[in-house]
Amino acid sequence: MVAPVLKDDTFRHLRDFIHEKSGIYIPDTKKYLLENRLLRRLEEKKLKSYEDYLYLIKYSGNGDEIAGLFDVVTTNETYFFREPRQFDVFIGHVVPSIVSAGARGIRVWSAACSTGEEPYTIAILFNEHRETRLLRKEIIGSDISKGVLEAAKRSVYSSYAVRNVPEEYLKKYFRNSGNVYSLDPKIKTMVKFLNINLVDEKQVRTLRNLDVVFCRNVLIYFDDKNKRKAVSLIYDSLKPKGYLFIGMSESLHTVTRAFRPISINKTVVYQKV
Ligand SMILES: C[S@@+](CC[C@H](N)C(=O)[O-])C[C@H]1O[C@@H](n2cnc3c(N)ncnc32)[C@H](O)[C@@H]1O
């Protein structure tokens, strides 16, 4: 059978649809990526062309395929203790400043958590830092892709995902068999997972009164308009003086002035003013 070809016109329709629903903008130069990734969906759905797929997501079915589409168009690269300087600032400065302001609890949201490594890293840090033991701790991990959330709930990882975990934590919090690392159930139960699209106002508005949001390495996939939308919704979800971490290589400079950047040990954390 001849492999289907993604025509330019169909690509643009699909690109616009994905952009409208998820904020993710796929430039012309990444057409091949969409073509390759969607081929899997076409095969699974036994469709003969990309036009048939476009028709399916736009006009037929009950919207179920949109979840499948999100699963394949998202880039889910992540690992435990990614960008560790930010976690040092979180546990060494941000959490103590929340505690010293008299908080009895702390609510943290990992806003595009992929397969769970980010919120579970936060859970491990809470468990290690005994000074947080009297705090009520709530950790929420969310993502637009249901597929990665299923993997997050299974919490079984490859050696690649745990390569940055300090040796003593690896021994303490993972059961290793062969190349597979299963997370300690105690850490697992500390995180609640939700399916949230960061550019869907109704969904994001279900989260309120957060102390800290980690929104790392996701805004890079959005165009400026959707960056502004997502960041403004996150702003509203935070308590006054709440904190936001974005990726180390990202900046809010052209996105918003609503946060105050604070630099600690060469790491920037944004505070709601
Ligand atoms: C590269 S991963 C980053 C994971 C983690 N935050 C980290 O820094 O290691 C980006 C994640 O953003 C998610 N994502 C993309 N668009 C999204 C949207 N509109 N709403 C919520 N999550 C989204 C993807 O599914 C993917 O899991």
The ligand as an SDF file (V2000), in Angstrom:
LIG
                    3D

 27 29  0  0  0  0  0  0  0  0999 V2000
    8.4330   19.0020   27.2060 C   0  0  0  0  0  0  0  0  0  0  0  0
    7.1560   18.5150   28.3150 S   0  0  0  0  0  0  0  0  0  0  0  0
    7.6500   19.3400   29.8020 C   0  0  0  0  0  0  0  0  0  0  0  0
    7.4360   18.4870   31.0250 C   0  0  0  0  0  0  0  0  0  0  0  0
    7.9520   19.0860   32.3370 C   0  0  0  0  0  0  0  0  0  0  0  0
    7.2200   20.2920   32.6660 N   0  0  0  0  0  0  0  0  0  0  0  0
    9.4290   19.3520   32.2710 C   0  0  0  0  0  0  0  0  0  0  0  0
    9.8510   20.5320   32.1760 O   0  0  0  0  0  0  0  0  0  0  0  0
   10.2180   18.4100   32.3200 O   0  0  0  0  0  0  0  0  0  0  0  0
    5.7860   19.5330   27.7410 C   0  0  0  0  0  0  0  0  0  0  0  0
    4.4150   19.0090   28.1680 C   0  0  0  0  0  0  0  0  0  0  0  0
    3.4490   20.0370   27.9120 O   0  0  0  0  0  0  0  0  0  0  0  0
    2.2400   19.4130   27.5600 C   0  0  0  0  0  0  0  0  0  0  0  0
    1.3810   20.3950   26.8730 N   0  0  0  0  0  0  0  0  0  0  0  0
    1.4760   20.8590   25.6050 C   0  0  0  0  0  0  0  0  0  0  0  0
    0.4750   21.7200   25.3410 N   0  0  0  0  0  0  0  0  0  0  0  0
   -0.2780   21.7990   26.4770 C   0  0  0  0  0  0  0  0  0  0  0  0
   -1.4450   22.5300   26.8220 C   0  0  0  0  0  0  0  0  0  0  0  0
   -2.0750   23.3310   25.9680 N   0  0  0  0  0  0  0  0  0  0  0  0
   -1.9400   22.3650   28.0720 N   0  0  0  0  0  0  0  0  0  0  0  0
   -1.3230   21.5390   28.9690 C   0  0  0  0  0  0  0  0  0  0  0  0
   -0.2210   20.8210   28.6930 N   0  0  0  0  0  0  0  0  0  0  0  0
    0.3030   20.9620   27.4530 C   0  0  0  0  0  0  0  0  0  0  0  0
    2.6700   18.2360   26.7070 C   0  0  0  0  0  0  0  0  0  0  0  0
    1.6890   17.2370   26.6390 O   0  0  0  0  0  0  0  0  0  0  0  0
    3.9550   17.7770   27.4050 C   0  0  0  0  0  0  0  0  0  0  0  0
    3.7180   16.7040   28.2690 O   0  0  0  0  0  0  0  0  0  0  0  0
  1  2  1  0
  2  3  1  0
  2 10  1  0
  3  4  1  0
  4  5  1  0
  5  6  1  0
  5  7  1  0
  7  8  2  0
  7  9  1  0
 10 11  1  0
 11 12  1  0
 11 26  1  0
 12 13  1  0
 13 14  1  0
 13 24  1  0
 14 15  1  0
 14 23  1  0
 15 16  2  0
 16 17  1  0
 17 18  1  0
 17 23  2  0
 18 19  1  0
 18 20  2  0
 20 21  1  0
 21 22  2  0
 22 23  1  0
 24 25  1  0
 24 26  1  0
 26 27  1  0
M  CHG  2   2   1   9  -1
M  END
$$$$
